[in-house]
Amino acid sequence: MTYSPNHDRDYWRCVSTRTLVEAARDSGHELAIVLGERLDELDNIHDQHGEMLDELTHARRLIDALRDEIASYETGQ
């Protein structure tokens, strides 16, 4: 996507985040380039957040299983 100064705000509001990031990088304006980079970082955070929630769920299950195992040793079963 190449930045076009002919597009207005309404146009840019309707495009995907990826398109905004690419247009910002191609704009030639330092502020737009930096904002595009920040937007790209924030867009990736959503994916990372989901992955971290999955890891947390897995860790909690493992902790529960280990607690159950410890409890079984403590009771002699």
LOBARO-741402 format. One line per 8 residues: number of its first residue (from 1); for each residue x, y, z of C-alpha. Coordinates in pm, 1 decimal, decimal comma. Example, Ala and Ser with C-alpha at 12.3 -4.5 7.8 and 13.67 -1.06 7.14 Angstrom:
REM LOBARO-741402
1	1230,0/-450,0/780,0  1367,0/-106,0/714,0
REM end
This chain:
REM LOBARO-741402
1	0,0/0,0/0,0  136,8/334,7/-97,6  32,6/641,2/95,4  -196,8/873,5/-94,4  -252,3/1229,5/28,8  -581,4/1230,5/-165,0  -755,4/1003,4/85,5  -946,7/1165,4/369,1
9	-995,4/1051,7/729,3  -1312,7/863,4/644,6  -1118,1/649,9/398,0  -839,1/576,7/644,7  -1087,7/485,0/919,5  -1226,3/208,1/698,3  -899,0/33,7/611,0  -736,0/-246,3/806,8
17	-468,3/-186,1/1066,2  -213,1/-352,0/837,1  -300,6/-106,0/558,5  -265,4/188,0/798,0  75,6/66,4/914,3  201,7/21,0/558,9  67,0/358,7/444,4  222,9/532,9/744,8
25	560,8/378,6/666,3  531,8/486,4/302,1  411,5/838,8/383,1  753,1/1002,6/408,1  639,8/1186,6/721,9  849,7/1106,8/1027,7  558,5/1136,3/1269,4  336,9/910,4/1059,0
33	617,5/656,2/1027,6  668,1/641,9/1405,0  293,9/621,9/1469,3  270,5/338,5/1216,9  547,6/152,7/1398,2  370,8/197,1/1733,3  40,8/83,5/1583,8  213,1/-225,3/1447,6
41	354,0/-303,6/1794,0  9,6/-263,2/1952,2  -151,2/-481,6/1687,3  94,5/-760,5/1771,7  20,5/-729,0/2143,5  -325,2/-876,9/2092,0  -172,9/-1195,2/1950,6  83,1/-1211,0/2229,3
49	-187,5/-1159,6/2490,1  -381,6/-1460,0/2362,1  -69,7/-1675,5/2362,2  13,1/-1568,7/2718,0  -338,4/-1651,6/2836,3  -300,9/-1999,1/2685,7  33,2/-2043,6/2861,8  -117,3/-1924,1/3190,1
57	-402,7/-2173,9/3161,9  -153,7/-2452,8/3094,0  64,4/-2346,0/3389,0  -233,8/-2337,1/3624,3  -335,1/-2688,7/3519,4  19,1/-2810,7/3576,2  30,1/-2645,9/3919,6  -300,3/-2807,5/4014,4
65	-175,4/-3147,9/3901,3  146,4/-3107,9/4098,7  -47,7/-2998,2/4409,2  -265,3/-3309,2/4375,5  46,2/-3524,7/4346,2  200,9/-3363,3/4655,9  -122,2/-3411,9/4848,7  -127,1/-3779,7/4756,1
73	227,0/-3822,3/4890,6  135,2/-3641,4/5209,6  -163,7/-3867,3/5272,4  33,7/-4179,0/5184,4  -183,8/-4281,4/4892,8
REM end
